[in-house]
Amino acid sequence: MLNESSHRSVMITGDNPLTACHVAKEVRITTKDVLILDAPEEHHEIGEGDNLVWRNVSESVIIPFRSSDKINLELFTKYDICITGYALNYLSDHEQILELLKHTWVYARVSPTQKEFILTSLKEAGYNTLMCGDGTNDVGALKQANIGVALLNGTEEGMKKIAENRKIEATLKVYEKQVQIFTNWGKVPPPVPPVIAHLYPPGPQNPKYLEAMEKKGITITDDMRKAVAAAMKEPVKVPEKGAAGVNANGGNNFADTILGAMNDAEAEDEAPVLKLGDASVAAPFTSKLANVSTVTHIIRQGRCALVSTIQMYKILALNCLISSYSLSVLYLAGMKFGDGQATISGILLSVCFLSISRGRPLEKLSKERPQEGIFNIYIMGSILGQFAIHIITLVYITREIYILEPREPSVDLEKEFSPSLLNTGMFLLQLAQQVSTFAVNYIGLPFRESITSNKGMYYGLLGVAGLTFACSTEFMPELNEVMQFVPMTFNFKVKLTGCIILDLVVTFAIENVLKYFFMNSHAADIALRDGDNDEPEEEVKDYKVMEEAN
């Protein structure tokens, strides 16, 4: 998934380079023949002064190399590169070290200091790095990475056991409190919950005992069934105040024997204990699992949070600008929005605000990157361009209203609300512009679910848009009366509805034009293979088969 989304996956390990290259090929970190830069071995033929050697895994290619020489960049197009800690020690001050790090896929036999050097160099070059590590030797690199992820020793089966044990403990505490309360009042305790039925002896208050024992892997014999059936027939006794409750009813040696066997079985299948190490202290993120699957979750949720923040900045900025102009026009005319108008629009827009933050991220990671901030040509140009269209339509409608209803010579800024054409026109246009702001600036695919999949957002916008068009066209005069709108002339209704449609269409066009020309969503150059990043999975498998056949 990381390869398909143009993320560069690199292996940094202290293991043997041949082992590292084999594992890298299995997990598709490398797809071409790997060229290893390492110390020369005794049987390698090298020239005097050559202290390093390029060689492939099969040693069919051996190229002597001197650490003071320039690196042949053509090798990067033919091979995937592996560097050992020995070679990195010689090349740490090389003038082409950054080019080498950008094209290296596997680092083998590296020390903790060298791991830190690799992360620091890439970060200083302007790349965003994520490092996964599980030991003390990864602490330095985890601290230097933009995102550090510590890995613990957990497994999926172990996580399920831990979750089950926590559920049992929580249920047990609640039930013990219930038993204590019922006992204090001299009442019969409630039945034992099925989750903890195996922790209590059989009896009328524990009907799920046998089922719970079977789930725990205890073999149920006929004698056990008879004993449990006999225990179930015993009458339910009302405990005396201060008695031990359920544990006191029906307790016998047979049940104790079964409980002992069950405890032994649980001890053999005990849930693992997760221990936090030095890596967990150094890294901001800790994964309970021992694999790197959590990396995709971090990237996915991080992208979702970033696009949500950017779109909220745009929506809030535009809504504030729209509201400030429309409210200013009303105030200077001695008017305001009615309580009913403000309440209905507030409720509908609250649904949109609530739903926009609940958009779920998509499972598949996209090659497209979200914007890192709001101060760029695309974001700022989009906000200013959309606001310009909103202002033009607001000014136009305001002038049309003043033609039909000229301003009063004296304005009472403190007078009570009364319906007017200015109030009606400004409210409907402002509401329509807020709807278009949500619809146009919603960021869905390829990072989150689309606006049609976000049902709360989708139906909320449809509701507000439907209300706006119904009122602007006076399709339902009764609705206009409820909303405290005044009757409008046919020409004004046409102009108002036309401005609403024009505002939505033009702002949508501005957003998409600026997005197409100025949005920088490409991956960094380090993440791009030389023509391999778009290679389908099937073609890679065919390439492997052909290579083995040759």
Secondary structure by P-SEA (a helix, b strand, c coil): ccccccbbbbbbccccaaaaaaaaaaacccccbbbbbccccccccccccccbbbbcccccbbbbbbccccccccccccbbbbbcaaaaaacccccaaaaaaaaccccccccaaaaaaaaaaaaaabbbbbbbbccccaaaaaaaccbbbbbccccaaaaaaaaaaaaaaaaaaaaaaaaaaaaaaccccccccccccccccccccccaaaaaaaaacccccaaaaaaaaaaaacccccccccccccccccccaaaaaaaaaaaaaaaabbbbbbbbcccccccccccccccccaaaaaaaaaaaaaaaaaaaaaaaaaaaaaaaaaaaaaaaacccccaaaaaaaaaaaaaaaaaaaabbbbccccccccccccccaaaaaaaaaaaaaaaaaaaaaaaaaaaaccccccccccccccccaaaaaaaaaaaaaaaaaaaaaccccccccccccaaaaaaaaaaaaaaaaaaaacccaaaaaaaccccccaaaaaaaaaaaaaaaaaaaaaaaaaaaccccccccccccccccccccaaaaaaaaaaaaac
